[in-house]
């Protein structure tokens, strides 16, 4: 389903009297495939109002920085791939995810890597493909297995 179709469906579900209420703006952004941080959501909500479809489209276009593309996320992992073999250690990934940015708890981290920990390493290309498949317009069907 294209982003446009997903946005139209989300708009229909979230709108009241032809406008998405301000309180539903974060949900609408996520429905459009964006993954804004909590900090970005707070920033957006400071100026957000109820929005019509055109406003929704404009808001999505403004905040779609395309940094969550699979290739961009894989590139971020490559920074930590010391041996350049497509893997990152679970210990290093745990450190990154529990101490930087939006910090994960130990339980959230364990849930995140479940099924990806292979003898203390994570093959990040598989991980990224699986994690981002719901947010990409055309996920690779093999990644959904």
C-alpha positions in Angstrom: 0.0 0.0 0.0 1.4 3.4 -0.9 2.1 6.1 1.7 -0.7 8.2 0.1 -3.2 5.4 0.5 -2.1 4.7 4.1 -2.4 8.4 4.9 -5.9 8.6 3.5 -6.9 5.6 5.5 -5.3 7.0 8.7 -7.0 10.3 8.1 -10.4 8.7 7.8 -9.9 6.7 11.0 -8.5 9.7 13.0 -10.5 12.6 11.7 -13.4 14.2 13.5 -15.5 16.7 11.4 -12.9 16.6 8.6 -9.8 17.4 10.8 -7.4 15.2 12.7 -7.5 16.4 16.4 -4.3 17.8 17.8 -4.1 14.9 20.3 -4.0 12.4 17.4 -1.2 14.1 15.4 1.6 11.8 16.8 -0.5 8.7 15.8 -1.1 10.2 12.4 2.6 10.8 11.8 3.4 7.2 12.8 0.6 5.9 10.6 2.3 7.7 7.7 5.5 5.7 8.3 7.4 8.4 10.2 9.1 7.4 13.5 9.7 10.7 15.3 11.5 10.7 18.6 9.7 11.8 21.8 11.7 15.0 21.6 10.5 15.7 18.0 6.9 14.9 19.0 7.1 17.4 21.9 8.5 20.0 19.4 5.7 19.3 16.9 3.0 19.4 19.5 4.1 22.8 20.7 2.8 24.3 17.4 0.3 21.6 16.3 -3.4 22.3 15.8 -6.2 20.2 14.4 -5.3 19.5 10.8 -7.2 18.8 7.6 -5.9 16.4 4.9 -3.8 19.0 3.2 -2.3 20.0 6.6 -1.6 16.3 7.3 0.2 15.9 4.0 2.2 19.1 4.6 3.2 18.0 8.1 4.3 14.6 6.9 6.4 16.1 4.1 8.0 18.6 6.5 9.0 15.9 9.0 10.0 13.1 6.6 13.7 13.4 6.9 14.2 10.0 5.3 16.8 9.1 7.9 15.0 5.9 8.8 15.5 4.3 5.4 17.0 0.8 5.7 20.2 1.9 4.0 20.6 4.9 6.4 20.1 2.6 9.5 22.5 0.0 8.1 25.1 2.7 7.5 24.7 3.7 11.2 25.4 0.1 12.2 28.5 0.0 10.0 30.1 2.6 12.2 30.1 -0.1 15.0 31.1 -3.0 12.7 34.8 -3.1 13.6 35.5 -6.2 11.5 33.4 -5.1 8.6 31.6 -8.4 8.5 28.0 -7.3 8.8 27.8 -7.9 12.5 27.8 -5.9 15.7 28.3 -7.4 19.2 25.3 -7.7 21.4 27.2 -6.1 24.2 28.1 -3.0 22.1 24.5 -2.8 20.7 23.2 -3.1 24.3 25.4 -0.2 25.4 24.3 2.0 22.4 20.6 1.3 22.9 20.5 1.7 26.7 22.7 4.8 27.0 22.2 6.9 24.0 19.2 8.8 22.5 15.9 7.4 23.6 17.2 4.9 26.2 15.8 1.4 26.2 15.4 -0.5 29.4 17.2 -3.9 29.7 13.8 -5.7 29.2 13.0 -3.5 26.1 16.5 -4.3 24.7 16.0 -8.1 25.2 12.7 -7.9 23.4 14.3 -5.9 20.6 17.0 -8.4 19.8 15.0 -11.5 20.5 15.6 -13.9 17.6 18.6 -11.9 16.3 21.3 -12.8 18.9 23.5 -15.3 17.2 26.3 -16.3 19.6 26.8 -12.8 20.9 26.5 -11.0 17.6 23.7 -9.5 15.6 23.7 -9.6 11.8 22.5 -6.1 11.4 21.3 -6.2 7.8 18.8 -8.9 8.7 17.8 -7.0 11.9 17.3 -3.7 10.0 15.3 -5.3 7.2 13.0 -7.0 9.7 12.6 -4.0 12.0 11.9 -1.5 9.2 9.7 -3.7 7.0 6.5 -2.3 8.5 7.7 1.3 7.7 8.8 0.8 4.1 6.4 0.9 1.3 7.6 -2.3 -0.3 9.2 -4.5 2.3 11.1 -7.5 0.9 8.8 -10.5 1.4 11.7 -12.6 2.5 12.3 -10.3 5.4 8.9 -11.1 6.8 9.7 -14.8 7.3 
